[in-house]
């Protein structure tokens, strides 16, 4: 990975949007919803507390996570799309 997030930021590779509904209807690109699931690619060192201590993030590289619908900043590296979000924007780790 050619990018290292700073502080409490996390780099996520969004999962692909579904091409079909559960009922089998094929969705065109314009009807696909923005995915809210992704895989953690890189994490920052953590948040700095008021006392100056670094608080480690709960997520780690490889975790599959849910994040807010309009969270983060979209970037493209080597033709792949990624999302940089603050750890507060991550809603859950999927097991």
N, CA, C and O atoms as a CHARMM CRD file, in Angstrom:
* protein
*
  380
    1    1 UNK  N      0.85900  -1.17800   0.00000 PROA 1      0.00000
    2    1 UNK  CA     0.00000   0.00000   0.00000 PROA 1      0.00000
    3    1 UNK  C      0.89500   1.22700   0.00000 PROA 1      0.00000
    4    1 UNK  O      1.83500   1.32700   0.78900 PROA 1      0.00000
    5    2 UNK  N      0.59900   2.13800  -0.87300 PROA 2      0.00000
    6    2 UNK  CA     1.41000   3.34300  -1.03600 PROA 2      0.00000
    7    2 UNK  C      0.88900   4.50600  -0.19700 PROA 2      0.00000
    8    2 UNK  O      1.26500   5.65300  -0.43800 PROA 2      0.00000
    9    3 UNK  N      0.03500   4.23100   0.77600 PROA 3      0.00000
   10    3 UNK  CA    -0.52500   5.31400   1.58300 PROA 3      0.00000
   11    3 UNK  C     -0.60700   4.86100   3.04700 PROA 3      0.00000
   12    3 UNK  O     -0.99100   3.72900   3.34400 PROA 3      0.00000
   13    4 UNK  N     -0.24100   5.76500   3.94100 PROA 4      0.00000
   14    4 UNK  CA    -0.32000   5.51200   5.38200 PROA 4      0.00000
   15    4 UNK  C     -1.16500   6.62100   5.99700 PROA 4      0.00000
   16    4 UNK  O     -0.74300   7.77700   6.01200 PROA 4      0.00000
   17    5 UNK  N     -2.36200   6.28800   6.51100 PROA 5      0.00000
   18    5 UNK  CA    -3.20200   7.31900   7.11300 PROA 5      0.00000
   19    5 UNK  C     -2.60100   7.84500   8.41200 PROA 5      0.00000
   20    5 UNK  O     -1.87400   7.13100   9.10200 PROA 5      0.00000
   21    6 UNK  N     -2.90600   9.07700   8.73500 PROA 6      0.00000
   22    6 UNK  CA    -2.40400   9.72100   9.94900 PROA 6      0.00000
   23    6 UNK  C     -3.45700   9.70100  11.04600 PROA 6      0.00000
   24    6 UNK  O     -4.65700   9.66400  10.77400 PROA 6      0.00000
   25    7 UNK  N     -2.99100   9.72500  12.28400 PROA 7      0.00000
   26    7 UNK  CA    -3.88100   9.85500  13.43600 PROA 7      0.00000
   27    7 UNK  C     -4.93500   8.78000  13.51900 PROA 7      0.00000
   28    7 UNK  O     -4.62900   7.58800  13.50600 PROA 7      0.00000
   29    8 UNK  N     -6.19100   9.21400  13.60300 PROA 8      0.00000
   30    8 UNK  CA    -7.29800   8.27300  13.77900 PROA 8      0.00000
   31    8 UNK  C     -8.03100   7.99000  12.46700 PROA 8      0.00000
   32    8 UNK  O     -9.23800   7.75000  12.46300 PROA 8      0.00000
   33    9 UNK  N     -7.30800   8.02000  11.37500 PROA 9      0.00000
   34    9 UNK  CA    -7.92100   7.76300  10.06700 PROA 9      0.00000
   35    9 UNK  C     -7.64700   6.33300   9.61400 PROA 9      0.00000
   36    9 UNK  O     -6.66300   5.71000  10.01200 PROA 9      0.00000
   37   10 UNK  N     -8.55700   5.82900   8.76000 PROA 10     0.00000
   38   10 UNK  CA    -8.49900   4.45000   8.28000 PROA 10     0.00000
   39   10 UNK  C     -8.73100   4.46800   6.77000 PROA 10     0.00000
   40   10 UNK  O     -9.59900   5.19300   6.28300 PROA 10     0.00000
   41   11 UNK  N     -7.95500   3.66800   6.02500 PROA 11     0.00000
   42   11 UNK  CA    -8.16400   3.51000   4.58600 PROA 11     0.00000
   43   11 UNK  C     -8.99300   2.24600   4.37400 PROA 11     0.00000
   44   11 UNK  O     -8.63700   1.17100   4.85800 PROA 11     0.00000
   45   12 UNK  N    -10.10800   2.38700   3.64100 PROA 12     0.00000
   46   12 UNK  CA   -11.03800   1.28000   3.40000 PROA 12     0.00000
   47   12 UNK  C    -11.17600   1.06400   1.89900 PROA 12     0.00000
   48   12 UNK  O    -11.27000   2.02400   1.13400 PROA 12     0.00000
   49   13 UNK  N    -11.18900  -0.20200   1.47700 PROA 13     0.00000
   50   13 UNK  CA   -11.49000  -0.57400   0.09200 PROA 13     0.00000
   51   13 UNK  C    -12.96600  -0.96200   0.07700 PROA 13     0.00000
   52   13 UNK  O    -13.32400  -2.02300   0.58800 PROA 13     0.00000
   53   14 UNK  N    -13.84300  -0.11100  -0.50900 PROA 14     0.00000
   54   14 UNK  CA   -15.27200  -0.43000  -0.52700 PROA 14     0.00000
   55   14 UNK  C    -15.54200  -1.72400  -1.29900 PROA 14     0.00000
   56   14 UNK  O    -14.90000  -1.99700  -2.31300 PROA 14     0.00000
   57   15 UNK  N    -16.49600  -2.51500  -0.80700 PROA 15     0.00000
   58   15 UNK  CA   -16.91000  -3.71100  -1.51200 PROA 15     0.00000
   59   15 UNK  C    -17.75900  -3.30200  -2.70600 PROA 15     0.00000
   60   15 UNK  O    -18.36500  -2.23100  -2.71100 PROA 15     0.00000
   61   16 UNK  N    -17.79600  -4.15500  -3.70600 PROA 16     0.00000
   62   16 UNK  CA   -18.55700  -3.85800  -4.92600 PROA 16     0.00000
   63   16 UNK  C    -20.05700  -3.82100  -4.63100 PROA 16     0.00000
   64   16 UNK  O    -20.56300  -4.60000  -3.82400 PROA 16     0.00000
   65   17 UNK  N    -20.75300  -2.90600  -5.29800 PROA 17     0.00000
   66   17 UNK  CA   -22.20700  -2.82300  -5.18200 PROA 17     0.00000
   67   17 UNK  C    -22.82200  -4.05000  -5.85300 PROA 17     0.00000
   68   17 UNK  O    -22.26300  -4.57700  -6.81400 PROA 17     0.00000
   69   18 UNK  N    -23.95500  -4.49900  -5.35600 PROA 18     0.00000
   70   18 UNK  CA   -24.59400  -5.69200  -5.88400 PROA 18     0.00000
   71   18 UNK  C    -25.20100  -5.41500  -7.25500 PROA 18     0.00000
   72   18 UNK  O    -25.76800  -4.34800  -7.49300 PROA 18     0.00000
   73   19 UNK  N    -25.07300  -6.40000  -8.16000 PROA 19     0.00000
   74   19 UNK  CA   -25.61600  -6.28200  -9.50900 PROA 19     0.00000
   75   19 UNK  C    -27.07000  -6.73200  -9.59200 PROA 19     0.00000
   76   19 UNK  O    -27.79500  -6.34400 -10.50800 PROA 19     0.00000
   77   20 UNK  N    -27.49300  -7.55100  -8.63200 PROA 20     0.00000
   78   20 UNK  CA   -28.85000  -8.08800  -8.63800 PROA 20     0.00000
   79   20 UNK  C    -29.48700  -7.89400  -7.26900 PROA 20     0.00000
   80   20 UNK  O    -28.80300  -7.83700  -6.24700 PROA 20     0.00000
   81   21 UNK  N    -30.81200  -7.79500  -7.27400 PROA 21     0.00000
   82   21 UNK  CA   -31.55000  -7.78000  -6.02700 PROA 21     0.00000
   83   21 UNK  C    -31.72100  -9.22500  -5.54900 PROA 21     0.00000
   84   21 UNK  O    -31.39400 -10.15700  -6.28400 PROA 21     0.00000
   85   22 UNK  N    -32.22300  -9.42100  -4.34400 PROA 22     0.00000
   86   22 UNK  CA   -32.45000 -10.77900  -3.84600 PROA 22     0.00000
   87   22 UNK  C    -33.46300 -11.52300  -4.69600 PROA 22     0.00000
   88   22 UNK  O    -33.43100 -12.75100  -4.77400 PROA 22     0.00000
   89   23 UNK  N    -34.36400 -10.78400  -5.33400 PROA 23     0.00000
   90   23 UNK  CA   -35.37100 -11.39900  -6.19600 PROA 23     0.00000
   91   23 UNK  C    -34.86200 -11.72600  -7.58700 PROA 23     0.00000
   92   23 UNK  O    -35.59100 -12.32000  -8.38200 PROA 23     0.00000
   93   24 UNK  N    -33.61300 -11.34800  -7.90600 PROA 24     0.00000
   94   24 UNK  CA   -33.02800 -11.69000  -9.19800 PROA 24     0.00000
   95   24 UNK  C    -33.09800 -10.58900 -10.23900 PROA 24     0.00000
   96   24 UNK  O    -32.71700 -10.81300 -11.38800 PROA 24     0.00000
   97   25 UNK  N    -33.57400  -9.40400  -9.87400 PROA 25     0.00000
   98   25 UNK  CA   -33.65700  -8.30200 -10.82700 PROA 25     0.00000
   99   25 UNK  C    -32.27200  -7.68600 -10.99800 PROA 25     0.00000
  100   25 UNK  O    -31.61100  -7.34800 -10.01600 PROA 25     0.00000
  101   26 UNK  N    -31.83100  -7.54200 -12.25900 PROA 26     0.00000
  102   26 UNK  CA   -30.52000  -6.96200 -12.55100 PROA 26     0.00000
  103   26 UNK  C    -30.62000  -5.44500 -12.46300 PROA 26     0.00000
  104   26 UNK  O    -31.50900  -4.83800 -13.06000 PROA 26     0.00000
  105   27 UNK  N    -29.69100  -4.82900 -11.70200 PROA 27     0.00000
  106   27 UNK  CA   -29.71000  -3.37900 -11.50500 PROA 27     0.00000
  107   27 UNK  C    -28.73500  -2.68500 -12.45200 PROA 27     0.00000
  108   27 UNK  O    -27.59100  -3.12200 -12.58100 PROA 27     0.00000
  109   28 UNK  N    -29.16600  -1.60600 -13.12000 PROA 28     0.00000
  110   28 UNK  CA   -28.21700  -0.82200 -13.91900 PROA 28     0.00000
  111   28 UNK  C    -27.30800  -0.01400 -12.99700 PROA 28     0.00000
  112   28 UNK  O    -27.62800   0.18000 -11.82400 PROA 28     0.00000
  113   29 UNK  N    -26.17900   0.45800 -13.52200 PROA 29     0.00000
  114   29 UNK  CA   -25.21900   1.21000 -12.70900 PROA 29     0.00000
  115   29 UNK  C    -25.85000   2.41300 -12.02700 PROA 29     0.00000
  116   29 UNK  O    -25.49000   2.74200 -10.89600 PROA 29     0.00000
  117   30 UNK  N    -26.79000   3.07800 -12.70300 PROA 30     0.00000
  118   30 UNK  CA   -27.39700   4.28000 -12.13800 PROA 30     0.00000
  119   30 UNK  C    -28.29500   3.98400 -10.93500 PROA 30     0.00000
  120   30 UNK  O    -28.57300   4.88700 -10.14500 PROA 30     0.00000
  121   31 UNK  N    -28.75400   2.74200 -10.77900 PROA 31     0.00000
  122   31 UNK  CA   -29.65700   2.38500  -9.68300 PROA 31     0.00000
  123   31 UNK  C    -28.93000   1.76300  -8.50000 PROA 31     0.00000
  124   31 UNK  O    -29.53200   1.55700  -7.44600 PROA 31     0.00000
  125   32 UNK  N    -27.65600   1.46500  -8.65400 PROA 32     0.00000
  126   32 UNK  CA   -26.90800   0.82300  -7.56900 PROA 32     0.00000
  127   32 UNK  C    -26.64900   1.82200  -6.45300 PROA 32     0.00000
  128   32 UNK  O    -26.29400   2.97500  -6.69600 PROA 32     0.00000
  129   33 UNK  N    -26.83300   1.35500  -5.23400 PROA 33     0.00000
  130   33 UNK  CA   -26.54700   2.21200  -4.08400 PROA 33     0.00000
  131   33 UNK  C    -25.06600   2.17700  -3.76300 PROA 33     0.00000
  132   33 UNK  O    -24.38200   1.18200  -4.00100 PROA 33     0.00000
  133   34 UNK  N    -24.58800   3.28100  -3.21900 PROA 34     0.00000
  134   34 UNK  CA   -23.20500   3.37000  -2.78200 PROA 34     0.00000
  135   34 UNK  C    -22.98500   2.34300  -1.66500 PROA 34     0.00000
  136   34 UNK  O    -23.74800   2.32000  -0.69900 PROA 34     0.00000
  137   35 UNK  N    -21.95500   1.49200  -1.78100 PROA 35     0.00000
  138   35 UNK  CA   -21.75700   0.47500  -0.74800 PROA 35     0.00000
  139   35 UNK  C    -21.37700   1.09300   0.59700 PROA 35     0.00000
  140   35 UNK  O    -20.74600   2.14800   0.65300 PROA 35     0.00000
  141   36 UNK  N    -21.76800   0.42500   1.66500 PROA 36     0.00000
  142   36 UNK  CA   -21.43600   0.88600   3.00900 PROA 36     0.00000
  143   36 UNK  C    -20.59800  -0.14100   3.74300 PROA 36     0.00000
  144   36 UNK  O    -20.40500  -0.04700   4.95500 PROA 36     0.00000
  145   37 UNK  N    -20.09500  -1.13200   2.99700 PROA 37     0.00000
  146   37 UNK  CA   -19.23500  -2.15600   3.56400 PROA 37     0.00000
  147   37 UNK  C    -17.88400  -2.07500   2.88200 PROA 37     0.00000
  148   37 UNK  O    -17.78800  -1.71500   1.70900 PROA 37     0.00000
  149   38 UNK  N    -16.84200  -2.41200   3.62800 PROA 38     0.00000
  150   38 UNK  CA   -15.52300  -2.40500   3.02800 PROA 38     0.00000
  151   38 UNK  C    -14.52000  -3.17000   3.86500 PROA 38     0.00000
  152   38 UNK  O    -14.81100  -3.61300   4.97700 PROA 38     0.00000
  153   39 UNK  N    -13.32600  -3.31500   3.30100 PROA 39     0.00000
  154   39 UNK  CA   -12.23700  -4.01100   3.97200 PROA 39     0.00000
  155   39 UNK  C    -11.17900  -2.99200   4.35800 PROA 39     0.00000
  156   39 UNK  O    -10.80300  -2.14900   3.54400 PROA 39     0.00000
  157   40 UNK  N    -10.69200  -3.06200   5.59800 PROA 40     0.00000
  158   40 UNK  CA    -9.67600  -2.13200   6.09300 PROA 40     0.00000
  159   40 UNK  C     -8.33900  -2.48300   5.45000 PROA 40     0.00000
  160   40 UNK  O     -7.87300  -3.61800   5.54500 PROA 40     0.00000
  161   41 UNK  N     -7.72600  -1.49600   4.79500 PROA 41     0.00000
  162   41 UNK  CA    -6.45900  -1.67900   4.09900 PROA 41     0.00000
  163   41 UNK  C     -5.29400  -1.14700   4.92200 PROA 41     0.00000
  164   41 UNK  O     -4.22100  -1.75100   4.93600 PROA 41     0.00000
  165   42 UNK  N     -5.49100  -0.02500   5.60800 PROA 42     0.00000
  166   42 UNK  CA    -4.43000   0.58700   6.42600 PROA 42     0.00000
  167   42 UNK  C     -5.06500   1.39700   7.54600 PROA 42     0.00000
  168   42 UNK  O     -6.15800   1.94100   7.38500 PROA 42     0.00000
  169   43 UNK  N     -4.37200   1.47500   8.69000 PROA 43     0.00000
  170   43 UNK  CA    -4.85900   2.25700   9.83000 PROA 43     0.00000
  171   43 UNK  C     -3.77500   3.19200  10.33600 PROA 43     0.00000
  172   43 UNK  O     -2.58400   2.90000  10.22700 PROA 43     0.00000
  173   44 UNK  N     -4.19900   4.32000  10.89100 PROA 44     0.00000
  174   44 UNK  CA    -3.26700   5.26500  11.50300 PROA 44     0.00000
  175   44 UNK  C     -2.84100   4.78100  12.88200 PROA 44     0.00000
  176   44 UNK  O     -3.27600   3.72600  13.34300 PROA 44     0.00000
  177   45 UNK  N     -1.98800   5.56200  13.53200 PROA 45     0.00000
  178   45 UNK  CA    -1.46900   5.17300  14.85800 PROA 45     0.00000
  179   45 UNK  C     -2.53000   5.25100  15.94400 PROA 45     0.00000
  180   45 UNK  O     -2.46100   4.50500  16.92100 PROA 45     0.00000
  181   46 UNK  N     -3.51500   6.14000  15.79700 PROA 46     0.00000
  182   46 UNK  CA    -4.57100   6.26600  16.79100 PROA 46     0.00000
  183   46 UNK  C     -4.81300   7.70500  17.17100 PROA 46     0.00000
  184   46 UNK  O     -4.13000   8.62000  16.71000 PROA 46     0.00000
  185   47 UNK  N     -5.79900   7.88300  18.02200 PROA 47     0.00000
  186   47 UNK  CA    -6.21000   9.20100  18.48700 PROA 47     0.00000
  187   47 UNK  C     -5.34000   9.62900  19.66800 PROA 47     0.00000
  188   47 UNK  O     -4.94800   8.79600  20.48500 PROA 47     0.00000
  189   48 UNK  N     -5.03900  10.91300  19.75900 PROA 48     0.00000
  190   48 UNK  CA    -4.24700  11.43000  20.87800 PROA 48     0.00000
  191   48 UNK  C     -5.21300  12.01500  21.91100 PROA 48     0.00000
  192   48 UNK  O     -6.03200  12.87500  21.58500 PROA 48     0.00000
  193   49 UNK  N     -5.11300  11.54300  23.15700 PROA 49     0.00000
  194   49 UNK  CA    -5.99200  12.01600  24.22200 PROA 49     0.00000
  195   49 UNK  C     -5.53700  13.39200  24.70100 PROA 49     0.00000
  196   49 UNK  O     -4.49300  13.89300  24.28100 PROA 49     0.00000
  197   50 UNK  N     -6.32900  13.99700  25.58400 PROA 50     0.00000
  198   50 UNK  CA    -5.99600  15.30700  26.15300 PROA 50     0.00000
  199   50 UNK  C     -4.70000  15.26800  26.95900 PROA 50     0.00000
  200   50 UNK  O     -4.01000  16.27900  27.08900 PROA 50     0.00000
  201   51 UNK  N     -4.37600  14.09400  27.49800 PROA 51     0.00000
  202   51 UNK  CA    -3.14200  13.93000  28.27700 PROA 51     0.00000
  203   51 UNK  C     -1.93000  13.65400  27.38900 PROA 51     0.00000
  204   51 UNK  O     -0.80700  13.55700  27.88400 PROA 51     0.00000
  205   52 UNK  N     -2.15000  13.52900  26.09300 PROA 52     0.00000
  206   52 UNK  CA    -1.04700  13.29400  25.16400 PROA 52     0.00000
  207   52 UNK  C     -0.75800  11.82600  24.89400 PROA 52     0.00000
  208   52 UNK  O      0.22500  11.50500  24.22500 PROA 52     0.00000
  209   53 UNK  N     -1.59700  10.92700  25.40300 PROA 53     0.00000
  210   53 UNK  CA    -1.40900   9.49000  25.16900 PROA 53     0.00000
  211   53 UNK  C     -2.09900   9.08400  23.87600 PROA 53     0.00000
  212   53 UNK  O     -3.15900   9.60900  23.53700 PROA 53     0.00000
  213   54 UNK  N     -1.49400   8.14800  23.15900 PROA 54     0.00000
  214   54 UNK  CA    -2.08000   7.64500  21.91700 PROA 54     0.00000
  215   54 UNK  C     -3.02700   6.50100  22.25600 PROA 54     0.00000
  216   54 UNK  O     -2.63600   5.53000  22.90400 PROA 54     0.00000
  217   55 UNK  N     -4.28000   6.62700  21.81100 PROA 55     0.00000
  218   55 UNK  CA    -5.29000   5.59600  22.02700 PROA 55     0.00000
  219   55 UNK  C     -5.41700   4.81700  20.72500 PROA 55     0.00000
  220   55 UNK  O     -5.83100   5.37400  19.70800 PROA 55     0.00000
  221   56 UNK  N     -5.06700   3.54200  20.74700 PROA 56     0.00000
  222   56 UNK  CA    -5.08200   2.70400  19.54700 PROA 56     0.00000
  223   56 UNK  C     -6.49900   2.55400  19.00500 PROA 56     0.00000
  224   56 UNK  O     -7.47400   2.62400  19.75300 PROA 56     0.00000
  225   57 UNK  N     -6.59700   2.34500  17.69100 PROA 57     0.00000
  226   57 UNK  CA    -7.89600   2.15500  17.04900 PROA 57     0.00000
  227   57 UNK  C     -8.39900   0.73800  17.28700 PROA 57     0.00000
  228   57 UNK  O     -7.60500  -0.18000  17.49400 PROA 57     0.00000
  229   58 UNK  N     -9.71900   0.55800  17.25600 PROA 58     0.00000
  230   58 UNK  CA   -10.31700  -0.76300  17.47000 PROA 58     0.00000
  231   58 UNK  C    -10.22000  -1.65000  16.24300 PROA 58     0.00000
  232   58 UNK  O    -10.22400  -2.87500  16.36600 PROA 58     0.00000
  233   59 UNK  N    -10.13100  -1.05000  15.05400 PROA 59     0.00000
  234   59 UNK  CA   -10.06400  -1.84400  13.82700 PROA 59     0.00000
  235   59 UNK  C     -8.61500  -2.14600  13.48100 PROA 59     0.00000
  236   59 UNK  O     -7.69500  -1.44300  13.89900 PROA 59     0.00000
  237   60 UNK  N     -8.43600  -3.22000  12.69700 PROA 60     0.00000
  238   60 UNK  CA    -7.09900  -3.57600  12.24000 PROA 60     0.00000
  239   60 UNK  C     -7.17400  -3.93700  10.76500 PROA 60     0.00000
  240   60 UNK  O     -8.25800  -4.16200  10.22700 PROA 60     0.00000
  241   61 UNK  N     -6.03200  -3.99100  10.12400 PROA 61     0.00000
  242   61 UNK  CA    -5.96300  -4.32700   8.70300 PROA 61     0.00000
  243   61 UNK  C     -6.60700  -5.69800   8.48800 PROA 61     0.00000
  244   61 UNK  O     -6.33100  -6.65300   9.21400 PROA 61     0.00000
  245   62 UNK  N     -7.46600  -5.77000   7.47900 PROA 62     0.00000
  246   62 UNK  CA    -8.14400  -7.02100   7.14700 PROA 62     0.00000
  247   62 UNK  C     -9.56400  -7.11200   7.66800 PROA 62     0.00000
  248   62 UNK  O    -10.32500  -7.96600   7.21400 PROA 62     0.00000
  249   63 UNK  N     -9.94800  -6.24900   8.62000 PROA 63     0.00000
  250   63 UNK  CA   -11.31300  -6.26700   9.14800 PROA 63     0.00000
  251   63 UNK  C    -12.30600  -5.85100   8.07200 PROA 63     0.00000
  252   63 UNK  O    -12.01700  -4.98300   7.24900 PROA 63     0.00000
  253   64 UNK  N    -13.48500  -6.48100   8.08800 PROA 64     0.00000
  254   64 UNK  CA   -14.59100  -6.07300   7.22300 PROA 64     0.00000
  255   64 UNK  C    -15.48100  -5.18100   8.07400 PROA 64     0.00000
  256   64 UNK  O    -15.93400  -5.59800   9.14000 PROA 64     0.00000
  257   65 UNK  N    -15.74000  -3.95100   7.61400 PROA 65     0.00000
  258   65 UNK  CA   -16.43800  -2.96600   8.43100 PROA 65     0.00000
  259   65 UNK  C    -17.64400  -2.36700   7.71900 PROA 65     0.00000
  260   65 UNK  O    -17.74900  -2.40800   6.49300 PROA 65     0.00000
  261   66 UNK  N    -18.54900  -1.80900   8.51700 PROA 66     0.00000
  262   66 UNK  CA   -19.66200  -0.98700   8.02700 PROA 66     0.00000
  263   66 UNK  C    -19.33000   0.45600   8.36700 PROA 66     0.00000
  264   66 UNK  O    -18.85300   0.74300   9.46500 PROA 66     0.00000
  265   67 UNK  N    -19.57900   1.36900   7.43100 PROA 67     0.00000
  266   67 UNK  CA   -19.29600   2.77800   7.68100 PROA 67     0.00000
  267   67 UNK  C    -20.47100   3.63100   7.22200 PROA 67     0.00000
  268   67 UNK  O    -21.32600   3.16400   6.46900 PROA 67     0.00000
  269   68 UNK  N    -20.51100   4.88000   7.67400 PROA 68     0.00000
  270   68 UNK  CA   -21.59600   5.78600   7.33500 PROA 68     0.00000
  271   68 UNK  C    -21.71300   6.01000   5.83200 PROA 68     0.00000
  272   68 UNK  O    -20.71100   5.99800   5.11700 PROA 68     0.00000
  273   69 UNK  N    -22.92800   6.21200   5.36100 PROA 69     0.00000
  274   69 UNK  CA   -23.20700   6.30400   3.92400 PROA 69     0.00000
  275   69 UNK  C    -22.43600   7.42500   3.22600 PROA 69     0.00000
  276   69 UNK  O    -21.94600   7.22800   2.11400 PROA 69     0.00000
  277   70 UNK  N    -22.32000   8.57900   3.84800 PROA 70     0.00000
  278   70 UNK  CA   -21.64400   9.70900   3.20700 PROA 70     0.00000
  279   70 UNK  C    -20.34200  10.05000   3.92000 PROA 70     0.00000
  280   70 UNK  O    -19.94600  11.21400   3.96100 PROA 70     0.00000
  281   71 UNK  N    -19.68000   9.05700   4.47700 PROA 71     0.00000
  282   71 UNK  CA   -18.46300   9.26000   5.26100 PROA 71     0.00000
  283   71 UNK  C    -17.22100   9.34000   4.38600 PROA 71     0.00000
  284   71 UNK  O    -17.17100   8.77100   3.29500 PROA 71     0.00000
  285   72 UNK  N    -16.23100  10.05100   4.88400 PROA 72     0.00000
  286   72 UNK  CA   -14.88900  10.00000   4.32800 PROA 72     0.00000
  287   72 UNK  C    -14.65000  10.72700   3.02900 PROA 72     0.00000
  288   72 UNK  O    -15.51100  11.42700   2.49700 PROA 72     0.00000
  289   73 UNK  N    -13.42800  10.52900   2.53600 PROA 73     0.00000
  290   73 UNK  CA   -12.95900  11.13500   1.30300 PROA 73     0.00000
  291   73 UNK  C    -12.56500  10.03900   0.33200 PROA 73     0.00000
  292   73 UNK  O    -11.77000   9.16100   0.66800 PROA 73     0.00000
  293   74 UNK  N    -13.11600  10.08500  -0.87000 PROA 74     0.00000
  294   74 UNK  CA   -12.80100   9.07400  -1.87300 PROA 74     0.00000
  295   74 UNK  C    -11.50000   9.43800  -2.57000 PROA 74     0.00000
  296   74 UNK  O    -11.28600  10.59200  -2.93900 PROA 74     0.00000
  297   75 UNK  N    -10.62100   8.43200  -2.75000 PROA 75     0.00000
  298   75 UNK  CA    -9.35800   8.62300  -3.46300 PROA 75     0.00000
  299   75 UNK  C     -9.16200   7.46100  -4.42200 PROA 75     0.00000
  300   75 UNK  O     -9.76800   6.40200  -4.25800 PROA 75     0.00000
  301   76 UNK  N     -8.31200   7.66000  -5.42600 PROA 76     0.00000
  302   76 UNK  CA    -7.96800   6.60400  -6.36600 PROA 76     0.00000
  303   76 UNK  C     -6.45500   6.45200  -6.39000 PROA 76     0.00000
  304   76 UNK  O     -5.72900   7.42500  -6.59800 PROA 76     0.00000
  305   77 UNK  N     -5.98000   5.22400  -6.17500 PROA 77     0.00000
  306   77 UNK  CA    -4.55300   4.92400  -6.20900 PROA 77     0.00000
  307   77 UNK  C     -4.35100   3.75400  -7.16100 PROA 77     0.00000
  308   77 UNK  O     -4.94600   2.69200  -6.97600 PROA 77     0.00000
  309   78 UNK  N     -3.51700   3.94200  -8.17700 PROA 78     0.00000
  310   78 UNK  CA    -3.23200   2.90000  -9.16800 PROA 78     0.00000
  311   78 UNK  C     -4.50400   2.31300  -9.77200 PROA 78     0.00000
  312   78 UNK  O     -4.56600   1.10900 -10.02200 PROA 78     0.00000
  313   79 UNK  N     -5.50500   3.13500 -10.00800 PROA 79     0.00000
  314   79 UNK  CA    -6.74100   2.70200 -10.63700 PROA 79     0.00000
  315   79 UNK  C     -7.75600   2.06900  -9.69200 PROA 79     0.00000
  316   79 UNK  O     -8.85600   1.72400 -10.12100 PROA 79     0.00000
  317   80 UNK  N     -7.41300   1.91000  -8.41600 PROA 80     0.00000
  318   80 UNK  CA    -8.33900   1.33800  -7.43700 PROA 80     0.00000
  319   80 UNK  C     -8.91700   2.44100  -6.56600 PROA 80     0.00000
  320   80 UNK  O     -8.20800   3.37000  -6.18100 PROA 80     0.00000
  321   81 UNK  N    -10.21100   2.33900  -6.25300 PROA 81     0.00000
  322   81 UNK  CA   -10.88900   3.32700  -5.42100 PROA 81     0.00000
  323   81 UNK  C    -10.79800   2.94000  -3.95400 PROA 81     0.00000
  324   81 UNK  O    -10.98100   1.77700  -3.59400 PROA 81     0.00000
  325   82 UNK  N    -10.51300   3.93200  -3.10700 PROA 82     0.00000
  326   82 UNK  CA   -10.41900   3.74400  -1.67500 PROA 82     0.00000
  327   82 UNK  C    -11.16900   4.87200  -0.99500 PROA 82     0.00000
  328   82 UNK  O    -11.55100   5.85500  -1.62900 PROA 82     0.00000
  329   83 UNK  N    -11.37500   4.71700   0.30200 PROA 83     0.00000
  330   83 UNK  CA   -12.06300   5.71200   1.10200 PROA 83     0.00000
  331   83 UNK  C    -11.23700   5.93200   2.36800 PROA 83     0.00000
  332   83 UNK  O    -10.85100   4.97000   3.03300 PROA 83     0.00000
  333   84 UNK  N    -10.96400   7.19900   2.70400 PROA 84     0.00000
  334   84 UNK  CA   -10.27900   7.51800   3.95300 PROA 84     0.00000
  335   84 UNK  C    -11.32700   8.08100   4.90700 PROA 84     0.00000
  336   84 UNK  O    -11.96200   9.09500   4.61700 PROA 84     0.00000
  337   85 UNK  N    -11.50200   7.41000   6.05300 PROA 85     0.00000
  338   85 UNK  CA   -12.50000   7.82500   7.03100 PROA 85     0.00000
  339   85 UNK  C    -11.86000   7.96000   8.40400 PROA 85     0.00000
  340   85 UNK  O    -10.82300   7.35500   8.67900 PROA 85     0.00000
  341   86 UNK  N    -12.48600   8.76000   9.26600 PROA 86     0.00000
  342   86 UNK  CA   -12.06700   8.82400  10.67200 PROA 86     0.00000
  343   86 UNK  C    -12.65400   7.60100  11.36700 PROA 86     0.00000
  344   86 UNK  O    -13.67100   7.06400  10.92900 PROA 86     0.00000
  345   87 UNK  N    -12.02500   7.16900  12.43100 PROA 87     0.00000
  346   87 UNK  CA   -12.51100   5.97900  13.12300 PROA 87     0.00000
  347   87 UNK  C    -13.92600   6.16200  13.66700 PROA 87     0.00000
  348   87 UNK  O    -14.64000   5.17500  13.84200 PROA 87     0.00000
  349   88 UNK  N    -14.34900   7.39100  13.93600 PROA 88     0.00000
  350   88 UNK  CA   -15.70500   7.65900  14.40400 PROA 88     0.00000
  351   88 UNK  C    -16.76400   7.33300  13.34800 PROA 88     0.00000
  352   88 UNK  O    -17.91600   7.06600  13.69100 PROA 88     0.00000
  353   89 UNK  N    -16.38000   7.35300  12.06000 PROA 89     0.00000
  354   89 UNK  CA   -17.31800   7.06900  10.97400 PROA 89     0.00000
  355   89 UNK  C    -17.53300   5.58100  10.75800 PROA 89     0.00000
  356   89 UNK  O    -18.44300   5.18800  10.02700 PROA 89     0.00000
  357   90 UNK  N    -16.70100   4.73700  11.38900 PROA 90     0.00000
  358   90 UNK  CA   -16.86700   3.29500  11.27600 PROA 90     0.00000
  359   90 UNK  C    -17.91600   2.86400  12.30400 PROA 90     0.00000
  360   90 UNK  O    -17.76600   3.10800  13.50100 PROA 90     0.00000
  361   91 UNK  N    -18.97300   2.22300  11.81700 PROA 91     0.00000
  362   91 UNK  CA   -20.10500   1.88200  12.67100 PROA 91     0.00000
  363   91 UNK  C    -19.95900   0.52600  13.33800 PROA 91     0.00000
  364   91 UNK  O    -20.37900   0.35300  14.48200 PROA 91     0.00000
  365   92 UNK  N    -19.35900  -0.45600  12.63000 PROA 92     0.00000
  366   92 UNK  CA   -19.27000  -1.80200  13.18300 PROA 92     0.00000
  367   92 UNK  C    -18.21300  -2.61100  12.43600 PROA 92     0.00000
  368   92 UNK  O    -17.87400  -2.32700  11.28700 PROA 92     0.00000
  369   93 UNK  N    -17.70300  -3.63400  13.13400 PROA 93     0.00000
  370   93 UNK  CA   -16.83700  -4.63300  12.51800 PROA 93     0.00000
  371   93 UNK  C    -17.69900  -5.86800  12.27900 PROA 93     0.00000
  372   93 UNK  O    -18.35300  -6.36800  13.19400 PROA 93     0.00000
  373   94 UNK  N    -17.69300  -6.35300  11.03700 PROA 94     0.00000
  374   94 UNK  CA   -18.50800  -7.52000  10.69500 PROA 94     0.00000
  375   94 UNK  C    -17.70700  -8.79600  10.95200 PROA 94     0.00000
  376   94 UNK  O    -16.55100  -8.90200  10.54100 PROA 94     0.00000
  377   95 UNK  N    -18.30800  -9.73900  11.61500 PROA 95     0.00000
  378   95 UNK  CA   -17.62700 -10.99300  11.95300 PROA 95     0.00000
  379   95 UNK  C    -18.15600 -12.12400  11.11100 PROA 95     0.00000
  380   95 UNK  O    -17.70500 -13.26100  11.25100 PROA 95     0.00000
